[in-house]
């Protein structure tokens, strides 16, 4: 059921043993929000654990507060009286962490995706928030005093989901929250360094290979490219090394919609969709079982070959640009 933020706060205060879960293929908002809410609950005297179902990319681990995050395997067999899912539009997006729910719906869902399905007992979903970290910040301000670690986790989520304050979702609330978190000790420099300056020589080689597959359609408004499993093996990279690649496609002048196809493992293709100013790419993602935001969305396709995933997505993106 839909719930107010007050109701969510009261439910969290009533918890004794809480589990906070984020989504697969974690981004900075999921990582920062799960870790921050876990710390908030611990400071309230709760037993709390934060879970990210997929490996956390190594460069996020450079941010100290992320040490509280655990894998599904580390938490299997533990009992919790309160489960909270954050930054997640549907139950399928928590992957193997669903095992930790023991077949029950989450007690609380905190989200900001327009494609959210309302899958928790209490659902607070407000797409007007640029990042879920902003919602967790609203919760945290009511419950605890901040230190630098907590403030920096929330600034991580806020900065990454706004493209370091350059996306269309940036508003006065974003800058006001960033100022509050900075006054509470957070620094943008270590966050920017970890997230934006982590590419290795192997990652740069993979980027070159990805750009060699670049295709432009719809008069230059649609850009797409792919990273195959073979390319990952050849360059010694993992899928997490493709973070930010789709942004390189969107950065091309004249491109409105950018699509990156990433194959890993073989038989599975993750599709990252981004738009620049007006196209609602969440419509494409939703049509293929995914979800997300109007300017950033994704889905995963089970296909025998990478080449089979590209035509239907590209056709749907082309229709989107044509107003279909």
C-alpha positions in Angstrom: 0.0 0.0 0.0 1.1 3.6 -0.5 2.5 5.2 2.6 3.6 8.6 3.8 7.2 9.2 4.7 5.9 9.6 8.3 4.5 6.1 8.2 7.8 4.7 6.8 9.8 6.5 9.6 7.5 5.0 12.3 7.9 1.5 10.8 11.7 1.9 10.8 11.7 3.1 14.4 9.7 -0.1 15.4 12.2 -2.4 13.8 14.6 -4.5 15.9 16.5 -6.5 13.3 16.4 -4.8 9.9 17.7 -5.8 6.4 18.1 -3.1 3.8 18.3 -4.4 0.2 19.4 -2.7 -3.1 19.1 -3.7 -6.7 21.3 -5.8 -9.0 24.0 -4.1 -11.0 24.3 -1.5 -8.3 24.9 2.2 -9.0 26.0 5.0 -6.7 22.5 5.8 -5.5 21.7 2.2 -4.6 25.1 1.7 -2.9 25.0 5.0 -1.0 21.3 4.7 0.0 21.5 1.1 1.3 24.7 1.8 3.2 23.4 5.1 4.6 20.0 3.7 5.8 21.9 0.7 7.4 24.1 3.1 9.4 21.0 5.2 10.4 19.3 2.1 11.7 22.4 1.0 13.6 22.7 4.4 15.2 19.1 4.0 16.4 20.3 0.9 18.2 18.9 -1.6 15.7 20.6 -4.7 14.4 20.9 -3.8 10.7 22.5 -5.2 7.7 22.8 -3.8 4.1 22.7 -6.1 1.2 23.6 -5.6 -2.5 22.9 -8.8 -4.5 25.6 -8.3 -7.1 29.3 -7.5 -6.4 29.8 -3.8 -5.6 32.2 -2.3 -8.2 35.7 -2.0 -6.6 35.9 1.8 -7.1 32.9 2.4 -4.8 34.6 0.5 -2.1 37.1 3.4 -1.8 34.3 5.3 -0.1 34.6 4.3 3.6 30.9 3.9 4.5 30.4 1.1 1.9 32.1 -1.3 4.2 28.7 -2.1 5.8 27.4 -3.8 2.7 27.1 -7.5 2.6 26.5 -10.2 -0.1 23.5 -12.5 -0.2 25.7 -15.4 0.8 26.9 -13.6 3.9 23.4 -13.0 5.1 21.8 -16.3 4.2 20.2 -17.9 7.2 19.9 -14.7 9.2 16.5 -13.7 10.6 15.1 -10.2 10.3 11.8 -8.7 11.5 11.9 -5.8 9.1 13.0 -5.8 5.4 13.5 -2.6 3.4 14.1 -2.5 -0.3 15.4 0.8 -1.7 15.9 2.3 -5.2 14.2 -0.7 -6.8 11.1 -0.6 -9.1 10.1 -4.3 -8.9 10.9 -7.4 -6.8 12.7 -9.0 -9.8 15.4 -6.2 -9.5 16.8 -7.5 -6.3 17.9 -10.7 -7.9 19.1 -13.4 -5.5 18.4 -11.2 -2.5 14.8 -12.2 -2.9 15.8 -15.5 -1.1 16.4 -13.4 2.1 12.7 -12.4 2.1 11.6 -16.1 2.6 8.7 -15.7 0.2 7.3 -12.6 1.9 6.8 -9.1 0.5 9.2 -6.4 1.8 7.9 -4.5 4.8 9.0 -1.2 3.3 9.9 0.0 -0.2 11.6 3.4 -0.7 11.9 4.4 -4.3 11.7 7.1 -6.9 11.2 5.2 -10.2 8.2 6.1 -12.3 8.0 2.4 -13.2 7.7 1.2 -9.5 5.1 -1.6 -9.2 4.2 -1.1 -5.5 5.5 -4.4 -4.3 5.9 -3.8 -0.6 3.6 -3.7 2.4 4.4 0.0 2.8 5.4 1.8 -0.4 6.9 5.3 -0.5 7.7 6.1 -4.1 8.0 9.7 -5.2 9.6 10.4 -8.7 10.0 14.0 -7.8 13.1 13.1 -5.8 16.2 13.1 -8.0 17.8 10.3 -6.0 16.6 7.8 -3.4 19.5 9.2 -1.4 17.4 12.4 -1.0 14.6 10.4 0.5 17.0 8.6 2.9 18.3 12.0 3.8 14.8 13.1 4.7 14.5 10.0 6.9 18.0 10.5 8.5 17.4 14.1 9.4 14.4 13.1 11.5 16.3 10.3 13.4 20.0 10.9 13.9 22.9 13.3 14.0 25.2 13.0 10.9 28.9 12.5 10.7 31.1 12.7 7.6 30.7 9.1 6.7 26.9 9.2 6.6 26.8 12.5 4.8 29.3 11.3 2.2 27.3 8.2 1.4 24.2 10.3 0.8 26.2 12.8 -1.3 27.4 9.7 -3.3 23.9 8.8 -4.2 22.8 12.3 -4.9 25.8 13.1 -7.1 25.7 9.9 -9.2 22.0 9.9 -9.9 22.2 13.5 -11.1 25.2 12.9 -13.3 27.3 15.1 -10.9 24.6 17.8 -11.0 24.3 18.0 -14.8 21.1 16.0 -15.5 17.6 17.4 -16.0 16.5 16.1 -12.6 18.6 18.7 -10.8 16.5 21.3 -9.0 16.7 23.5 -5.9 16.1 20.6 -3.6 19.2 18.8 -5.0 21.5 21.8 -4.4 20.0 22.5 -1.0 20.6 18.9 0.1 24.2 18.9 -1.4 24.9 22.1 0.7 23.5 20.5 3.8 25.6 17.3 3.4 28.7 19.4 2.7 28.1 21.4 5.9 27.8 18.0 7.7 31.3 17.0 6.5 30.8 15.4 3.1 33.3 16.2 0.4 32.6 15.8 -3.3 36.3 15.3 -4.3 36.8 11.7 -3.1 33.4 10.7 -4.6 34.2 12.2 -7.9 37.7 10.7 -7.9 36.3 7.2 -7.1 33.4 7.3 -9.6 34.8 9.4 -12.5 38.6 8.7 -12.4 38.8 4.9 -11.9 39.4 3.7 -15.4 42.4 1.3 -15.9 44.4 0.8 -19.1 42.4 -2.3 -19.7 39.1 -0.4 -19.3 40.4 2.2 -21.8 41.1 -0.6 -24.3 37.6 -1.9 -23.8 36.2 1.6 -24.3 38.0 1.8 -27.6 36.6 -1.6 -28.7 33.1 -0.5 -27.7 33.4 2.7 -29.7 34.4 0.8 -32.7 30.9 -0.8 -32.7 29.2 2.6 -32.7 26.2 3.0 -34.9 24.1 6.2 -35.5 20.6 6.2 -36.8 17.5 8.5 -36.9 19.5 11.3 -38.4 22.1 11.1 -35.7 19.6 11.2 -32.8 20.1 7.5 -31.9 23.5 6.0 -30.9 24.1 2.5 -30.0 27.0 0.2 -29.4 27.9 -3.1 -27.7 30.3 -4.9 -25.4 30.5 -8.6 -26.1 31.6 -11.3 -23.7 34.6 -11.9 -26.0 35.6 -8.2 -25.8 35.5 -8.5 -22.0 37.7 -11.6 -22.0 40.1 -10.1 -24.6 40.7 -6.9 -22.6 40.8 -8.6 -19.2 37.7 -6.6 -18.0 34.6 -7.4 -16.2 31.1 -6.1 -16.8 31.5 -3.5 -14.0 34.2 -1.9 -16.1 31.5 -0.7 -18.6 30.1 1.7 -16.0 29.8 5.1 -17.7 30.2 3.8 -21.2 26.6 4.6 -22.2 27.3 8.2 -21.1 30.0 8.4 -23.7 27.4 7.6 -26.4 24.9 10.1 -25.0 27.7 12.7 -25.1 27.8 12.7 -28.9 26.5 16.0 -30.3 23.0 15.6 -31.7 22.3 12.3 -29.9 19.0 12.2 -28.0 18.9 8.4 -27.2 21.9 6.2 -26.4 21.8 2.5 -26.0 24.6 0.2 -24.8 24.3 -3.6 -25.0 26.5 -5.5 -22.6 26.8 -9.3 -22.9 27.7 -11.1 -19.6 27.4 -13.9 -19.0 26.9 -15.3 -22.5 23.2 -15.8 -23.1 22.3 -12.6 -21.1 22.4 -9.1 -22.4 21.9 -6.0 -20.2 20.6 -3.0 -22.1 21.4 0.5 -20.7 19.2 3.3 -22.2 19.9 7.0 -21.7 18.3 10.1 -23.2 19.4 13.7 -23.2 16.4 16.0 -23.0 13.0 14.7 -23.9 12.7 11.0 -24.8 11.2 8.8 -22.1 13.5 5.7 -22.4 11.7 4.0 -19.4 8.9 3.2 -21.9 11.4 1.1 -24.0 12.8 -0.6 -20.9 9.3 -1.4 -19.5 8.3 -3.0 -22.8 11.1 -5.5 -22.4 10.6 -6.3 -18.7 12.8 -3.6 -17.2 12.3 -0.2 -15.8 13.9 3.0 -14.6 13.6 6.8 -15.2 12.6 8.8 -18.2 16.2 9.7 -18.9 17.9 6.5 -17.6 16.5 3.0 -17.7 17.5 -0.6 -18.4 16.4 -4.1 -19.0 18.0 -7.6 -19.4 17.3 -9.9 -22.2 17.9 -13.7 -22.3 19.1 -14.5 -25.8 21.3 -17.1 -27.4 23.4 -14.4 -29.1 24.2 -10.8 -28.5 23.2 -10.0 -32.1 19.6 -11.1 -31.3 19.1 -8.5 -28.6 20.0 -5.5 -30.7 17.3 -5.2 -33.5 14.2 -5.2 -31.3 15.6 -2.6 -28.9 16.9 -0.4 -31.6 13.5 -0.6 -33.4 11.7 0.4 -30.2 14.1 3.3 -29.6 13.6 4.5 -33.2 9.8 4.4 -32.7 10.2 6.4 -29.5 12.1 9.1 -31.4 9.4 9.1 -34.0 6.8 9.7 -31.3 5.4 6.2 -31.3 
